[in-house]
Amino acid sequence: MGMIGSVKKLLRDNVLFLTAVAFLFLADLRSDLYYIRTGSMEPELPVGTVVVTDRYADPEIGAVFAYQSGGNIIIHRIIGIDGGGYVTKGDANPMPDAVSVTRGQIKGKVVLELTFLAPLLRTLL
């Protein structure tokens, strides 16, 4: 078998692996992972949940987004628009967050919730 035949066989035999690697590479270009540390989004996002965010998604009312607040990343739901910013609130919190969030603070929309990791991560961390 020649060089081209060997390459074709290698690609054919590893198509699932190569597809997974390509998916992870492309996902990394658009996504970030965050760990839920507080109960402000319970019961939907219990402490220990890992969320995947899409950093290119447009903010929308009702969606859960990650945003930068000082040195912290906050994961809360957008509940409204207030002037030049977004009003956010943790689902378990009685009141909206005190300060509106600007577009520049938003890190991404939560697109995947890995809640099955929560019990394990709570015991380890």
N, C-alpha and C positions, 0 to 999 in steps of 0.2 A: 504494500500500500504506500502510495506517495505521500508527500507532505500535505497536500491539499486534502487528500482522503482522510488523513489522520486528524486534521483540524475539523473537518466536517463531522467525523465520528465523535470527537471530543465535545463539540457543540451539541450534537444530537443527544448524546448520553447525559449531558448535564444541563439540559434546557430548563428544568425546574429550578435548579440551584442558581443558574445565571439570571433567570427571571426574578427570583427573590432578591438577589444582589442588586439588580437594576432598580427594582421597586424601592428597596431601602435607600439607595443612593438618591433617587428622585424625591422620595419622601423627606429625606434630610434637607433637601434644598428648600422645602416649603414648610416644614414642621418643627416644632419644639416639644419637649417633654417637661411636665411639671408634676410635682408631688404635692398632694393636698395635705397641709399640716394642721388645719383647724377645722372645727365643725360648722363653720359659717355657711356651707353649702349642703349640709345634711338635710334630708336623707339621700338626695340624688348623688352627691359626691362625698361619701364618708371619708373620715381621716384615713390616710394611707392610700387613697386612690391615686393612680398615675393617669394624667390626662395628656392627650396629644392635641396640639393646637395647630391651626393653619394660619400662618403669619400673613397671608395675603387676602384673607376673607374680610369683607366689608362689615363694619359694625352694624348690628340690627337689633331692634328692640325684641326682647324675649330670649335672645341667645346668650350663652355663657361665654365670657371672654376673659383672657388673662391680660392684666395691665400692670405697668410699673408704677409703684408708689414709693418714692424714696429709694431705699435699697431693697425693697421687697417686691415680689410678684404676687398680686392678688388675683384670685379666680372668683369672679362674681357675675351675676346676670345683669345685662343692660335692661333697665326698666323704663327709661325715658331719655329725652333729649332736652337739655337745659342750656339755652344760649349757644355757646361755642363748645359745649361738652356733652358727655353722656352721663346720665344718672345711673348708678349701679347699686346693687344690693345683694348681700348674701341671702340665700333662700331661708336660712334659719334665723336671720337677724330681724328684729322688729322694725327697724328704721333703715332708710337708704343710707348709703355712705355719705359722709359729711361734705365731701368735695367732689365736684364733677370731674370726670376723666376726659382728657383731651385726646384727639386722634393720635397724637405723637406718643402718648403713653401706652397705647394698646399694642400688645404683643401678639395676639392671635385669638381666633375663635376655637373653642373646645369642639373637636370633631370626633374624638374617640375617648371613651372612659374605661379604664382598666380597673374596675372596682374589685375584681376577683383577687387582686394583689393586696387589697387593703388589710385583711386580717393578718397576713404574713408580714407586711411591712410595719404594722403597728407593733408587733412583737419584736421585730429586729431593730427598729429605730427608736 
